[in-house]
Amino acid sequence: MEINFFSYLSNRLSFNLENLSQYGSKELLALLKQDSSSAFTQIYLRYWKQLFAIAYNRLKEIETAEDIVHDVFTALWDNRHIIQIDTLESYLATATKYMVLGRFRKLEREKRYNNLYVAPEPGISPESSLHYKRILEIVKRQVDSLPERCRLIFIYSRNEGMSAKQIAQKLNISPKTVENQLTKAIKSIKAAARSFTISTIPAIFTILITA
């Protein structure tokens, strides 16, 4: 259930924030598990700028980055009784990166096959058209089965026409990693679709999976 926890916290402050500013992360976490809204607020004040920077550097959108930070802290509050945290800063940074990746996955699902489907050439036979559709189905299933990052890179490359350098900047990885992941995706899809690459439709196979 979504909550307006900032309003909630403002009505429950029970510690002086200036005093809590001297507390270490372990002490703040201990107080958080005791439902201390003041400890939560101190954690928020201490880390929100860092988390916003992580999200914004990847998303390049202020409002979306703010949403990510809000979601990270909401999850921290909602799960305060059950989460096990060794290093608070690392935990929050990792949670932010996962939230960003989740946002990318959501965008990918929305756009996944908008540009993937290419209509058969006029005059193609019904038999070839059937093979064509089967190839597309195989490609879609195989793309879906790729590891998260590999699939995302393939979609950005084929659907959005992004270069390896652009993808690397967007995902904060090296261009070499992008190239390796694309090679992995292409090999996987070729292996799955090889038996259906009939001579009447080589163009679609090339459009879908060649580098």
VENHUJO-V855946 format. One record per residue. N is the residue number from 0. RES is the residue in one small letter. SS is DSSP state (a for helix, b for strand, c for the rest). OMEGA is omega as a letter, one per 30 degrees, with the letter a starting at -180 (* if undefined). Layout:
n,res,ss,omega
N,RES,SS,OMEGA
N,RES,SS,OMEGA
//
This chain:
n,res,ss,omega
0,m,c,a
1,e,c,a
2,i,c,l
3,n,c,a
4,f,a,l
5,f,a,l
6,s,a,l
7,y,a,a
8,l,a,a
9,s,a,l
10,n,c,a
11,r,c,a
12,l,c,a
13,s,c,l
14,f,c,l
15,n,c,a
16,l,a,l
17,e,a,l
18,n,a,a
19,l,a,a
20,s,c,l
21,q,c,a
22,y,c,l
23,g,c,a
24,s,a,a
25,k,a,l
26,e,a,l
27,l,a,l
28,l,a,l
29,a,a,l
30,l,a,l
31,l,a,l
32,k,a,l
33,q,c,l
34,d,c,l
35,s,c,l
36,s,a,l
37,s,a,l
38,a,a,l
39,f,a,l
40,t,a,l
41,q,a,l
42,i,a,l
43,y,a,a
44,l,a,a
45,r,a,a
46,y,a,a
47,w,a,a
48,k,a,l
49,q,a,a
50,l,a,l
51,f,a,l
52,a,a,l
53,i,a,a
54,a,a,a
55,y,a,a
56,n,a,l
57,r,a,a
58,l,a,a
59,k,c,l
60,e,c,a
61,i,a,a
62,e,a,l
63,t,a,l
64,a,a,l
65,e,a,l
66,d,a,l
67,i,a,l
68,v,a,l
69,h,a,a
70,d,a,l
71,v,a,a
72,f,a,l
73,t,a,l
74,a,a,l
75,l,a,a
76,w,a,a
77,d,a,a
78,n,c,a
79,r,c,a
80,h,c,a
81,i,c,a
82,i,c,l
83,q,c,a
84,i,c,l
85,d,c,l
86,t,c,a
87,l,a,a
88,e,a,l
89,s,a,l
90,y,a,a
91,l,a,l
92,a,a,l
93,t,a,l
94,a,a,l
95,t,a,l
96,k,a,l
97,y,a,l
98,m,a,l
99,v,a,l
100,l,a,l
101,g,a,l
102,r,a,l
103,f,a,l
104,r,a,l
105,k,a,l
106,l,a,l
107,e,a,l
108,r,a,a
109,e,a,a
110,k,a,a
111,r,c,a
112,y,c,l
113,n,c,a
114,n,c,a
115,l,c,a
116,y,c,l
117,v,c,a
118,a,c,l
119,p,c,l
120,e,c,l
121,p,c,l
122,g,c,l
123,i,c,a
124,s,c,l
125,p,a,a
126,e,a,l
127,s,a,l
128,s,a,l
129,l,a,l
130,h,a,l
131,y,a,l
132,k,a,l
133,r,a,l
134,i,a,l
135,l,a,l
136,e,a,l
137,i,a,l
138,v,a,a
139,k,a,l
140,r,a,a
141,q,a,l
142,v,a,l
143,d,a,a
144,s,a,a
145,l,c,l
146,p,c,a
147,e,a,a
148,r,a,l
149,c,a,l
150,r,a,a
151,l,a,l
152,i,a,l
153,f,a,a
154,i,a,l
155,y,a,a
156,s,a,a
157,r,a,a
158,n,c,a
159,e,c,l
160,g,c,a
161,m,c,l
162,s,c,l
163,a,a,a
164,k,a,l
165,q,a,l
166,i,a,l
167,a,a,l
168,q,a,a
169,k,a,a
170,l,a,l
171,n,c,l
172,i,c,a
173,s,c,l
174,p,a,l
175,k,a,l
176,t,a,l
177,v,a,a
178,e,a,l
179,n,a,a
180,q,a,l
181,l,a,l
182,t,a,l
183,k,a,a
184,a,a,a
185,i,a,l
186,k,a,a
187,s,a,a
188,i,a,l
189,k,a,a
190,a,a,a
191,a,a,a
192,a,a,a
193,r,a,a
194,s,a,a
195,f,a,a
196,t,c,a
197,i,c,a
198,s,a,a
199,t,a,a
200,i,a,l
201,p,a,a
202,a,a,a
203,i,a,l
204,f,a,l
205,t,a,a
206,i,a,a
207,l,a,a
208,i,a,l
209,t,c,a
210,a,c,*
//
